[in-house]
Amino acid sequence: MFASRTNWRLEPNRFAQALEAHRRSGRKLFDLTASNPTICGFDYPEREILTALADRRAFEYRPEAKGLLEARAAVAHYYNGRHGFANQGGTLETVDPERIFLTSSTSEGYTYLFRLLCEAGDEILVPAPSYPLFEFLADLADVRLVSYPLLYDHGWQIDLPCLNAAITPRSRAILVVHPNNPTGSFVKPREGAELASICAERNMAIVSDEVFLDYAANAAAAPSFAFENTALTFTLSGLSKIVALPQMKLAWLVVNGPDALVQEAIARLEVIADTYLSPSTPIQLAAPALLHLRGKLQTQLQQRVAANLRHLDDALSGGSSLSRLDREGGWYAILRAPASNDDEAVAVELLERHSLLVHPGHFFNFDRDGYLVLSLIAPESDFREGISRIKSSFAA
């Protein structure tokens, strides 16, 4: 009766079972996986947000396949002052609103792109480690994911020889997460140039997920793939991380590259987008005001990330079997821990014995045990107590 593409293993694993048991127990949980900013104690400008959502024009339905022009113009304005990999320090570039498509989420944007680029059984190259959502999106689109490794050696880098070796005649795109979730690593300029060259030569596309682009560890703005012209490129982002409003459900994709390919992609995407017409009118009308508010919200998140990171580094500086891997952005930290057991077992023990919730590394497709992933936007008091508990656990 049911399609094989949805034949997932739905029984809860050890980690999920332990978490459910802990929640039933009623004990306080120190959640260092918290990545939903709306429940992490940030101060939202409620009046401005509610005012933006109260536009009376929302009573009129004006469907546009790409999304309302004023919302797309606001997204284009978001890219003002940024630059691409090939033009760092050069003339400022702009994004054409006509090359922007609004979606209800980046997940929906991926669905558009997988359907645009792939026949059933075609392949998308994805980084490892990376976020596990891609597997479900690929299953639903009848697409096969092929991993390429990120290597850690004084920082993260793409294993370009392995990436090249993973390409087959059925490869349709290389997906990058910039910066990566959870490693926090940005694609380097030389890597970006190599990816563009590979894709242009092999008639493949680049798909760049840039939801964490604004959360660089240093003050300099990171380059965006939204200005790439060598290969057909799709850049995804949205309000979820940029404005810390995941519940508002508005995202976008930017189409760039050689003009002939761009125009063909836009024409086909318009049919796909017109079939769904998913972004709601109120959120599209509110988009300019909400994007204008991003500075105040991002400042709070950056301050929280910095404070928790300082505490983590101070806690590890006195001698510990734990170490923190380098990061360049995002809002996660990766701990390297003694691999005396598999990561899931370690996470379950921390949960059951210390009421501490962390992500095991295998959740993000690490290729070996010995990694734990922590959210740096968790409330500071919870984060400090959590770090104390994880230190005591590994000191025992």
N, C-alpha and C positions, 0 to 999 in steps of 0.2 A: 504493500500500500504506500510506503514512503520511499522517497528518492534516496539513493545511495549516498548522495553528496551530504546528507544530513545524518548519516549513520555514525555520529560521534559517540565516544565513550562518555556517558553522562553520569556514571556513578561517581560519587565524591571520592577524592583521593585521601591519603592519610592527613595531609595538611588541612584540607577543607573539613574533614571530620573533627579534627582537633579544635579547629576554630569554632565550629558550631557547638561543640561540647563546652568550650570555655564561655561562650556567650550564654548558654543555658545556665551555667554555674552562677552568673551574676557577679563574678569577680571583676574588678577594674582591669581594663586592658590598656596597655601602653602600646599604641598603634604607630609604629614607625614605617607603615606603608601608606599613611594618609596622603593622598594626592589630590583630593577634592578641595580646592581652595575655599569653597563656600562654607565648609564646616571646620576650617582651621583657624578661626578667630581673627580674620582680617576685617578691617573697617571699610565697608562699602559705602559709596556716596548714594544712599538709597533714594534721596529726593531726585537727584539728577537722572538716575536710572529709571525710576517710575515715570518721570516726566517724559523721557524719551520714548517710553512705551505707550504714552497716552495720545499719540498723534491721531487726530480725527480722520485723517486720510486712510487709516486702516479699515474703515467701514466700506471702502471701495476696493473691489478686486480688479487689479490690473496685471494679469499674468504676463510675464516676460520670461522666455526660456533661459536667458542668461542671468536673470534677476533684475530688479529695479536699477535703473541707471544711476540714481543718486547713491545707492548703496555700493555699486561697483566703483563709482568715482571715489567714494570714501576709502575703499580698499586700495585703489590705485594711489591715493594720496598717502596711505600708510607706507608705501614703498619709496616715497620721495626722500631723497637724501641718502638712500642706500646705493649699493654698487654690486656689480657682478664680479666673478673671479678674474675676468680678463681686464677689468677697468678699475682696479683699486687705486684710489688717489687721483683718478682721471675725471673727465667730465661727468657730472651727475646724470644718471639715466632715469627714465620714467617708464611706467607700465601703462599700457593702453587699456582703458576700461572695457573696450570691445574684445579684449583677449581674456577677460575674467568671467568665470562662471560661479554663481553662488549655489551652495548646496546646504543641506541641513547639518552636515557633519563631514569631517574628513573621511570617515568610513564610507559615506555615500559617494564622496569624490573618488575614492579608490574603486568603488563599484563601477562608476562611470568609466574610469580609465581601463579597468580590466576588460570590460565589455567592448570598449573602443578598440583596444589593441590586440586582444587575444581570441583565437578560436579555442574551443574546448580542448584541453590537454596541452596548450602552449605554456611557456615557462616565464616566470618573473624571478630575477635574481634579487635576493634580499640579504641584508647583513645579519651576521650572528656574532655577538648577541644583538637582540632587538626585541621589540614588543610582540607578544604572542597573538595579538588581534589579527595580524596579517594572515595567519593560517586559516581562520574562520572565513575571512573575506575571500580568500583564494578558493576555498572549498565551495562557497556559494556561487562563485563565478566560473567553476569548473576549470580553474587555473592551477598549475603546479608550481610550487615555490622551490627554488634551488638556492641554498645558502652559499654565501661567500664570507670568509672569516674576517673579523677585525682582530688584529694582533696587538698585544700590549707589550711594549718595550720602550720604557721612558715615555709613556703616553700611547694613545691608541692610533692605529693606522690601518688603512685598508690593505689587505693582502692582494695586491693587484695580479700577481702571477696566478694565484688560485682563482681569482675572479675570471680571468681570461680563460682558464682551463675549464671553468664551469659553463661557459657559453656553448650552446648547441644550435643547430638550425631552427629549433623551436623557441629560442630565447627571444622575447619581445621587448623587454625593458629591464633596466637596472634601477632598483629602488634604493634610495639613500635616505637616512634620517639625519637631519642636519640642524642642530646637534642630535646625536644618537640618544635614544632612550633604551637602556639606562646609563650607557657609558659616559654620556656628556661630551662626547668627542665630535668636533666639527670636521667636515670634509676639508682637507687642505687644498690650497690652490693648485698644486701640481696634480693632486688626485682628481680634482674637478676637471682639469684640462684633459687628463688621461681618460676619464669616463666619457667626456664629450667626444673625444676622438674615437674611442671604441664604438660608441653608439652611432656616430655619424657614418663610420666605415661599414658597420654591420646592419644598418637600417633598423636600429633599435631606438627606444626612447629612454630618457631619464625621467624618473618620478622622484621628486624631492619633497619629503615631509619636513616642514620647517615650523612646526607648532611651537617649539621652544627657542626659536631664533633670537628672540629679544632677551633671553636669559643667559647672556655670555658672562663668563667669570671676570672678564676685564671690561673696561669702559668702551672699547672700540666696537663699532657695529660690525657684525660678521657679514661677509658677502652672501648674497642670495642667488639661488639658481633661477630666480624670476627674470634675470637679464641674460640668460644663456642663449646664444644664437647658433652655435655650431651644430648641435643636435636637437631634435624635437624634444622639448622639455616641458614637464608639467610640475608646477610648484603648488603644494597644498599648505593651507594654514587656516586659522579660524579664531573665533572669540574665546574658545574654551580655555586656552592657555594665555593668549595675547592680552585678553582683558579679564582673565580669571573668572569667566562666566560660562562654565560648561553647560548650564541649564538653558542658556539662550538659543542654543542650537542654530548657529550660523557659521558656515565655513566657506571656503572658496578654493578654486584652482585657477592658476594662471598658465596660459599656453604661450610658449615661446619657442624660437628656433628658426630654421630656414622658412622663408615666407610661404612657399608653396605647400610645405607640410603643415604649417600653422593654419593656413586657410582651409585645407582639407580636414584637419582635426576639428577646427571650430564648426565647420558645416555639419559634421557628423555628431559632435557633442551637442549641438543645438537640438537635434532630433531626440537624443537621449534625454537631455534636460527638459525638453518640452513634454516628454512622456510622463515625467514625474512631477514637475512644478512643486517641489517639496518645501522650499523655505517660505515661512509664513510672512505675510505682509507687515504685521507689526514689527517684527524683528528686523526686517530689511529697512523699514523707515527709521528705526532706532539706531541702525548701524553707525551712521556718521557721529552721533553723539557718544555712543558707547566707545568707539575707537578713540575719540578725543579724550576719554577718561582713562585710557590705559596707563598713562604715565604715573598717576597717583597709585594705582593698584600694583603696577609692576615694581614701583619703589618699595612698597611694603613687602612684596614677595622676595625681592632681592635682599632686603635687610634681614628677613627671616632666614633665608638660605645662608647668608654670610654669618649670622650669629650661630646657627646650628653647626655650620662647618667649623667655625673657630672652636666651639666647645668640643666637637668630635676630635679635632686635631690636638687640642690641649689634653684631652683624656687619653689619647694614644701616645702622647709624647713621653710619658713617664715609664715607658717600657711595657710592651704588651705583645702577645702572640698575634694580635690583629694588626693589620695595616690598611691604609686607605689608598685606593688607586687614584691616579691623577684624573682630573676632570676639567673640561673647558667651558661647560655651560649646562643648561637644564636645571632640574631641581632634585637630582638623585645623587647619592654617594654609594660607592661600591666598596665593601670591606672584603679583604682577603683573609680567610680564616684557616686554621689548621684543618686539613681535609681528613679527619679521623673517621668521618662518617659521611654519607651522602647529604647534600644540602637540604633535602626535604626533611630528613631525620633531625638534622640540627635545628631547622626552623620549628619543627614540632616540639622538640625538647625545650626550646626557648619559650614557646607558647604555654606548654603544660606546666613547666617548673617555675617560670619567671614571669608569666602573664605578659610576655613581650611578643609583638607581632612584627616580623620582618619578612621580606620576600626571599625565598631560596633562589640561588642563581639559576637553577634549571628552568625556572618560570620564564626567564628571558633567553633561554637557549644557549647558556654558557656551555662550552664543550667539555668541561670538567668540573668536579666538585671543588668546594673551598671558597665559594663566593656568596655573600649576602648583600642585598640591595636595600638601602634605607631612603626614605623620603626626607628631604631637607626642608619641607614646608610644614612639617608637623609642628604643633604648638611647642614652644621652647621648653616649658616645664615637662611635658611628656617626653620630649626628645632627650633632655638631660637625664631623666630617670631611666629611660630606656637604655641609654649608653652606659649608665652605671651598672645596669643589670646584665647587659651583654658582656661587659668587661669582667664582672664577677663570675659569670658563667664560664668564660674561657680561662679564667685564672684558677678555677677549681681543679 
